[in-house]
């Protein structure tokens, strides 16, 4: 199934509504400067305006309402994005049997899907929301301050932005490299944590020591890469803060000398100073967030690349890969203890009956079952020896024999597939359980074609 990255959209309805609410919020916040300067001008003229006072007070508490609504919409947007990601992942990887057999790929993929992907998607949406919040605050406040206080603020601010942008541009390459290293280190470290259950709880000192050594090594590597990345981020952000705020601070120091005889203008300027400092703070935060864009983009690309199926093998290629793993001369196929030629079963699958595949380790017995699954698709049901397949039954409190029995019973009663592929269902079962389950499999084979792999 071909898949293009553009199908995964972060900008869903929730994000767009949240941005709209942010615009309303920041317009109200920025308007506070207009109302307070109008109020000061009225007072300088010997008047007092309750209207402007009311508008000013309203501009202080009203922003909380669209702000809260925007955060609620962002929570919806994150949930939708994660659900969409899982749905696309399911459609892209459904039936990719060859990839299922790759244990190292399984570890990396599981690490990304269960840890890195949700964190990255949520973090990226938070990043976009915060950047939009800072950017809108700076934009609206700058327009108001330029018109109310001093047009030269636009020049000083533009100078600071240009200098900060140059710093941002020079660090882009190194930050992207360090971001990729940190993310890969995090994925590898998480893949080791996914193996913690058996290595810790079983109490085998030999396995635990190996696991702990590898985990510590990857943890130290992750820590070193993360420290390098954060050090670069902080250094860049401090440099941008100085060059951004410098021109505006210099102008602020110069303005009182320009308007020392215009008390009304000086009063308005002094009242507007908190807004100017707030704008400078938001500008610094906006550029600091912008400096993290290479890191955010590289992390998001890693998550998106998981959904790229352009390098997936075609059906014919998958068929060839699996068939090459099957050593026909080392495999025996029997039906009711009557041996039949190995390739007969693959050339024409019967509609019912019980067929047993035996052979030495490494002969390709499991690969043969997977080959059947690949050939028949939804007509065949494959049950591995060890799995996390979802069934209606509860797994709690059952022994392995009981669990296999209930699984087979559900297959008999609920399954629509005409072919059932059982891979070493008798592993680690005593003779009694094997005989009991074998009778149940005979019952299934009266309605379906059962092909099983067994050691004994």
Buried (B, 14 or more C-beta within 10 A) or exposed (E): EEBEEEEBEBEBEBBEBBBBBBBBBBBBBBBBBBBBBBBBBBBEEEEEBEEBBEBBEBBEEBBEEBBEBBEBBBBBBBEBBBEBBEEBBEEBBEEBBBBBBEEEEBBBBEBBBEBBBBBBBBBBBEBBBEBBBBBBBBBBBBEBBBEBBBEBBBBBBEBBBEBBBEBBEEBEEBBBBBBBBBBBBBBBBBBBBBBEEEBEEEEEEEBBEEBBEBBEEBBEBBEEBBEBBEEBBEEBBEBBBEBBBBBBBEBBEEBEEBBEEEEBBBBBBEBBBEBBBBBBBBBBBBBBBBBBBBBBBBBBBBBBEBBBBEEBBEEEEBBEBBBEBBBBEBBEBEBEEEEEEBEEBBEEBEEEEBBBBBBEEEBBBBBBBBBBBBBBEEBBBBBBBEEEEEEEEEEEEBEEBEBBBBBBBEBBEEBEBBBBBBBBBBBEBEEEBBEBBBEBBEEBBEEBBBBBBBEE
